[in-house]
Amino acid sequence: MSRLVVAVFNNRDEASLAAGAIKELCQSGKLLIYALTVILNEMEKMLVAESMTEDLNETVLGKTTRALIELLAEPYWHRIDKQSIAQPSTRIAAMGVEPTFIAEVMRQLSPGRAGVITEIEEDIALLAHLIESSGGMVFHCTRNELIDLHIAQQLETMRRQIQDLEERLAHTSEDSKVGLKRELDLSREKFNTIKNQARCHATTIRRETEAKIVCLQEQAAKVKAERRAKLEKLAEKLRVDYVNRATKLNLAWRIAGEVLAAACLLLPLLEIAVL
């Protein structure tokens, strides 16, 4: 899985210089990142000062960066003690980060300070060394797949709930059926909502994986054999990870009583050219 990285600096100038150095490493082929953004905490309002991505709002590879900036902009994060953080919200789970990661960043990214946000698939050592040698503090978090488990659990819970209501409805008196039918309709409506969320999530991870593999392909075409082999290995790992995630989501749909067509999840990605 990739890592989200936030580097905190004392001011915007330091952050911009570090971002420039990161860009140079990328252009030389020594480092591959998916997005790069400089942000500034101005009176507890997060501002995008500079973006490596041409259009942060539209680019697939900038979506995670944008989501992280939105989370960092939440006014309550700087007041949260990491010992008191409970289960992550759906928004945080969808990003695949830990709440403690956001809280720790906000303790350092105080008003007036600046940050550099990026996502990296490779070992973080080279990037961390550059950031620290530029006077920054490095915070990183491996993206997880908690949202996949969350969706599967929700589907299974609703499946069982609907099954229970249907059985009760079949064996209850006419006087009691009205209330049960209303409850069953509401459960089915919620179930359909969760299924639509699962479908959207599946589309999101497919598009993100496709974009990352294309990025790896483009970079591999520009570098020497040893570096190319490493990027090819990363691309293959991304394919395997995606197929595993898609398979699990498909299984959740089957258990819920509806099979998601394989073409919707697997075929578009598997058709990507092999490096």
Contacts in CASP RR format, 6 or more apart in sequence:
PFRMAT RR
TARGET T0000
AUTHOR 0000-0000-0000
METHOD contacts of the structure
MODEL  1
MSRLVVAVFNNRDEASLAAGAIKELCQSGKLLIYALTVILNEMEKMLVAE
SMTEDLNETVLGKTTRALIELLAEPYWHRIDKQSIAQPSTRIAAMGVEPT
FIAEVMRQLSPGRAGVITEIEEDIALLAHLIESSGGMVFHCTRNELIDLH
IAQQLETMRRQIQDLEERLAHTSEDSKVGLKRELDLSREKFNTIKNQARC
HATTIRRETEAKIVCLQEQAAKVKAERRAKLEKLAEKLRVDYVNRATKLN
LAWRIAGEVLAAACLLLPLLEIAVL
1 142 0 8 1.000
1 143 0 8 1.000
1 144 0 8 1.000
1 145 0 8 1.000
1 241 0 8 1.000
2 34 0 8 1.000
2 119 0 8 1.000
2 120 0 8 1.000
2 121 0 8 1.000
2 142 0 8 1.000
2 143 0 8 1.000
2 212 0 8 1.000
3 119 0 8 1.000
3 120 0 8 1.000
3 121 0 8 1.000
3 124 0 8 1.000
3 140 0 8 1.000
3 141 0 8 1.000
3 142 0 8 1.000
3 143 0 8 1.000
4 64 0 8 1.000
4 68 0 8 1.000
4 95 0 8 1.000
4 97 0 8 1.000
4 101 0 8 1.000
4 117 0 8 1.000
4 118 0 8 1.000
4 119 0 8 1.000
4 140 0 8 1.000
4 141 0 8 1.000
4 143 0 8 1.000
5 116 0 8 1.000
5 117 0 8 1.000
5 118 0 8 1.000
5 119 0 8 1.000
5 120 0 8 1.000
5 124 0 8 1.000
5 127 0 8 1.000
5 138 0 8 1.000
5 139 0 8 1.000
5 140 0 8 1.000
6 68 0 8 1.000
6 72 0 8 1.000
6 105 0 8 1.000
6 109 0 8 1.000
6 115 0 8 1.000
6 116 0 8 1.000
6 117 0 8 1.000
6 138 0 8 1.000
6 139 0 8 1.000
6 140 0 8 1.000
7 15 0 8 1.000
7 18 0 8 1.000
7 115 0 8 1.000
7 116 0 8 1.000
7 117 0 8 1.000
7 131 0 8 1.000
7 136 0 8 1.000
7 137 0 8 1.000
7 138 0 8 1.000
7 139 0 8 1.000
8 105 0 8 1.000
8 108 0 8 1.000
8 109 0 8 1.000
8 113 0 8 1.000
8 114 0 8 1.000
8 115 0 8 1.000
8 136 0 8 1.000
8 137 0 8 1.000
8 139 0 8 1.000
9 15 0 8 1.000
9 18 0 8 1.000
9 113 0 8 1.000
9 114 0 8 1.000
9 115 0 8 1.000
9 116 0 8 1.000
9 134 0 8 1.000
9 135 0 8 1.000
9 136 0 8 1.000
9 137 0 8 1.000
10 113 0 8 1.000
10 114 0 8 1.000
10 135 0 8 1.000
11 112 0 8 1.000
11 113 0 8 1.000
11 114 0 8 1.000
12 38 0 8 1.000
12 40 0 8 1.000
12 49 0 8 1.000
12 114 0 8 1.000
14 114 0 8 1.000
14 134 0 8 1.000
14 135 0 8 1.000
14 136 0 8 1.000
15 38 0 8 1.000
15 40 0 8 1.000
15 49 0 8 1.000
15 114 0 8 1.000
15 115 0 8 1.000
15 116 0 8 1.000
16 38 0 8 1.000
16 49 0 8 1.000
16 50 0 8 1.000
16 114 0 8 1.000
17 134 0 8 1.000
18 116 0 8 1.000
18 130 0 8 1.000
18 131 0 8 1.000
18 134 0 8 1.000
18 135 0 8 1.000
18 136 0 8 1.000
19 36 0 8 1.000
19 38 0 8 1.000
19 50 0 8 1.000
19 52 0 8 1.000
19 116 0 8 1.000
21 130 0 8 1.000
21 134 0 8 1.000
22 31 0 8 1.000
22 33 0 8 1.000
22 36 0 8 1.000
22 116 0 8 1.000
22 118 0 8 1.000
22 127 0 8 1.000
22 130 0 8 1.000
23 36 0 8 1.000
23 52 0 8 1.000
25 31 0 8 1.000
25 126 0 8 1.000
25 127 0 8 1.000
25 130 0 8 1.000
26 32 0 8 1.000
26 33 0 8 1.000
26 36 0 8 1.000
29 219 0 8 1.000
29 222 0 8 1.000
29 223 0 8 1.000
29 227 0 8 1.000
30 126 0 8 1.000
30 227 0 8 1.000
31 120 0 8 1.000
31 122 0 8 1.000
31 126 0 8 1.000
31 127 0 8 1.000
32 120 0 8 1.000
32 121 0 8 1.000
32 122 0 8 1.000
32 215 0 8 1.000
32 216 0 8 1.000
32 219 0 8 1.000
32 231 0 8 1.000
32 234 0 8 1.000
33 52 0 8 1.000
33 118 0 8 1.000
33 119 0 8 1.000
33 120 0 8 1.000
33 127 0 8 1.000
34 61 0 8 1.000
34 62 0 8 1.000
34 64 0 8 1.000
34 118 0 8 1.000
34 119 0 8 1.000
34 120 0 8 1.000
34 121 0 8 1.000
34 211 0 8 1.000
34 212 0 8 1.000
34 215 0 8 1.000
35 51 0 8 1.000
35 52 0 8 1.000
35 53 0 8 1.000
35 56 0 8 1.000
35 59 0 8 1.000
35 61 0 8 1.000
35 62 0 8 1.000
35 64 0 8 1.000
35 65 0 8 1.000
35 117 0 8 1.000
35 118 0 8 1.000
35 119 0 8 1.000
36 51 0 8 1.000
36 52 0 8 1.000
36 53 0 8 1.000
36 116 0 8 1.000
36 117 0 8 1.000
36 118 0 8 1.000
37 48 0 8 1.000
37 50 0 8 1.000
37 51 0 8 1.000
37 52 0 8 1.000
37 53 0 8 1.000
37 56 0 8 1.000
37 65 0 8 1.000
37 69 0 8 1.000
37 116 0 8 1.000
37 117 0 8 1.000
37 118 0 8 1.000
38 48 0 8 1.000
38 49 0 8 1.000
38 50 0 8 1.000
38 51 0 8 1.000
38 114 0 8 1.000
38 115 0 8 1.000
38 116 0 8 1.000
38 117 0 8 1.000
39 46 0 8 1.000
39 47 0 8 1.000
39 48 0 8 1.000
39 49 0 8 1.000
39 69 0 8 1.000
39 72 0 8 1.000
39 114 0 8 1.000
39 115 0 8 1.000
39 116 0 8 1.000
39 117 0 8 1.000
40 46 0 8 1.000
40 47 0 8 1.000
40 49 0 8 1.000
40 112 0 8 1.000
40 113 0 8 1.000
40 114 0 8 1.000
40 115 0 8 1.000
41 47 0 8 1.000
41 109 0 8 1.000
41 110 0 8 1.000
41 111 0 8 1.000
41 112 0 8 1.000
41 113 0 8 1.000
41 114 0 8 1.000
41 115 0 8 1.000
42 111 0 8 1.000
42 112 0 8 1.000
43 111 0 8 1.000
44 75 0 8 1.000
44 78 0 8 1.000
44 111 0 8 1.000
45 73 0 8 1.000
46 69 0 8 1.000
46 72 0 8 1.000
46 73 0 8 1.000
48 56 0 8 1.000
48 69 0 8 1.000
49 114 0 8 1.000
53 59 0 8 1.000
53 61 0 8 1.000
53 62 0 8 1.000
53 65 0 8 1.000
56 62 0 8 1.000
56 65 0 8 1.000
56 66 0 8 1.000
57 66 0 8 1.000
60 207 0 8 1.000
60 208 0 8 1.000
60 210 0 8 1.000
60 211 0 8 1.000
61 119 0 8 1.000
61 208 0 8 1.000
61 211 0 8 1.000
61 212 0 8 1.000
61 215 0 8 1.000
63 204 0 8 1.000
63 208 0 8 1.000
64 95 0 8 1.000
64 119 0 8 1.000
64 143 0 8 1.000
64 208 0 8 1.000
65 117 0 8 1.000
65 118 0 8 1.000
65 119 0 8 1.000
67 91 0 8 1.000
67 94 0 8 1.000
67 95 0 8 1.000
68 95 0 8 1.000
68 97 0 8 1.000
68 102 0 8 1.000
68 117 0 8 1.000
69 117 0 8 1.000
71 77 0 8 1.000
71 91 0 8 1.000
71 92 0 8 1.000
71 95 0 8 1.000
71 97 0 8 1.000
71 102 0 8 1.000
72 102 0 8 1.000
72 105 0 8 1.000
72 106 0 8 1.000
72 109 0 8 1.000
77 102 0 8 1.000
77 103 0 8 1.000
77 106 0 8 1.000
78 106 0 8 1.000
78 107 0 8 1.000
78 110 0 8 1.000
80 99 0 8 1.000
80 103 0 8 1.000
80 106 0 8 1.000
81 103 0 8 1.000
82 99 0 8 1.000
82 100 0 8 1.000
82 103 0 8 1.000
82 104 0 8 1.000
85 99 0 8 1.000
85 100 0 8 1.000
85 103 0 8 1.000
88 97 0 8 1.000
88 98 0 8 1.000
88 99 0 8 1.000
88 146 0 8 1.000
89 99 0 8 1.000
90 147 0 8 1.000
90 150 0 8 1.000
92 98 0 8 1.000
92 99 0 8 1.000
92 102 0 8 1.000
93 146 0 8 1.000
93 147 0 8 1.000
93 150 0 8 1.000
94 147 0 8 1.000
94 201 0 8 1.000
95 143 0 8 1.000
96 143 0 8 1.000
96 144 0 8 1.000
96 145 0 8 1.000
96 146 0 8 1.000
96 147 0 8 1.000
97 141 0 8 1.000
97 143 0 8 1.000
97 144 0 8 1.000
98 141 0 8 1.000
98 144 0 8 1.000
101 139 0 8 1.000
101 141 0 8 1.000
104 139 0 8 1.000
105 139 0 8 1.000
108 137 0 8 1.000
108 139 0 8 1.000
109 115 0 8 1.000
116 131 0 8 1.000
118 127 0 8 1.000
120 127 0 8 1.000
121 212 0 8 1.000
121 216 0 8 1.000
121 234 0 8 1.000
121 238 0 8 1.000
122 230 0 8 1.000
122 234 0 8 1.000
124 138 0 8 1.000
124 140 0 8 1.000
127 138 0 8 1.000
128 138 0 8 1.000
128 140 0 8 1.000
131 137 0 8 1.000
131 138 0 8 1.000
132 138 0 8 1.000
145 245 0 8 1.000
147 201 0 8 1.000
148 201 0 8 1.000
148 245 0 8 1.000
148 248 0 8 1.000
148 249 0 8 1.000
151 194 0 8 1.000
151 197 0 8 1.000
151 198 0 8 1.000
151 201 0 8 1.000
151 249 0 8 1.000
151 252 0 8 1.000
152 248 0 8 1.000
152 249 0 8 1.000
152 251 0 8 1.000
152 252 0 8 1.000
152 255 0 8 1.000
154 194 0 8 1.000
155 191 0 8 1.000
155 194 0 8 1.000
155 195 0 8 1.000
155 198 0 8 1.000
155 252 0 8 1.000
155 253 0 8 1.000
155 255 0 8 1.000
155 256 0 8 1.000
156 252 0 8 1.000
156 255 0 8 1.000
156 256 0 8 1.000
158 187 0 8 1.000
158 190 0 8 1.000
158 191 0 8 1.000
158 194 0 8 1.000
158 256 0 8 1.000
159 191 0 8 1.000
159 255 0 8 1.000
159 256 0 8 1.000
159 257 0 8 1.000
161 187 0 8 1.000
162 184 0 8 1.000
162 187 0 8 1.000
162 188 0 8 1.000
162 191 0 8 1.000
165 180 0 8 1.000
165 183 0 8 1.000
165 184 0 8 1.000
165 187 0 8 1.000
166 184 0 8 1.000
168 180 0 8 1.000
169 177 0 8 1.000
169 180 0 8 1.000
169 181 0 8 1.000
169 184 0 8 1.000
172 180 0 8 1.000
191 256 0 8 1.000
195 253 0 8 1.000
195 256 0 8 1.000
195 258 0 8 1.000
198 249 0 8 1.000
198 252 0 8 1.000
198 253 0 8 1.000
198 260 0 8 1.000
199 260 0 8 1.000
199 264 0 8 1.000
201 249 0 8 1.000
202 246 0 8 1.000
202 249 0 8 1.000
202 260 0 8 1.000
202 264 0 8 1.000
202 265 0 8 1.000
203 264 0 8 1.000
205 242 0 8 1.000
205 245 0 8 1.000
205 246 0 8 1.000
206 242 0 8 1.000
206 246 0 8 1.000
206 265 0 8 1.000
206 268 0 8 1.000
206 269 0 8 1.000
209 238 0 8 1.000
209 239 0 8 1.000
209 241 0 8 1.000
209 242 0 8 1.000
209 269 0 8 1.000
210 268 0 8 1.000
210 269 0 8 1.000
210 272 0 8 1.000
212 238 0 8 1.000
213 235 0 8 1.000
213 238 0 8 1.000
213 239 0 8 1.000
213 269 0 8 1.000
213 272 0 8 1.000
214 272 0 8 1.000
216 231 0 8 1.000
216 232 0 8 1.000
216 234 0 8 1.000
216 235 0 8 1.000
216 238 0 8 1.000
216 275 0 8 1.000
217 235 0 8 1.000
217 273 0 8 1.000
217 275 0 8 1.000
219 231 0 8 1.000
220 227 0 8 1.000
220 228 0 8 1.000
220 231 0 8 1.000
220 232 0 8 1.000
220 235 0 8 1.000
220 275 0 8 1.000
223 231 0 8 1.000
228 275 0 8 1.000
231 275 0 8 1.000
232 275 0 8 1.000
235 275 0 8 1.000
236 275 0 8 1.000
239 269 0 8 1.000
239 270 0 8 1.000
239 272 0 8 1.000
242 269 0 8 1.000
243 266 0 8 1.000
243 269 0 8 1.000
243 270 0 8 1.000
246 265 0 8 1.000
246 266 0 8 1.000
246 269 0 8 1.000
249 260 0 8 1.000
249 265 0 8 1.000
250 259 0 8 1.000
250 260 0 8 1.000
250 262 0 8 1.000
250 265 0 8 1.000
253 259 0 8 1.000
253 260 0 8 1.000
END
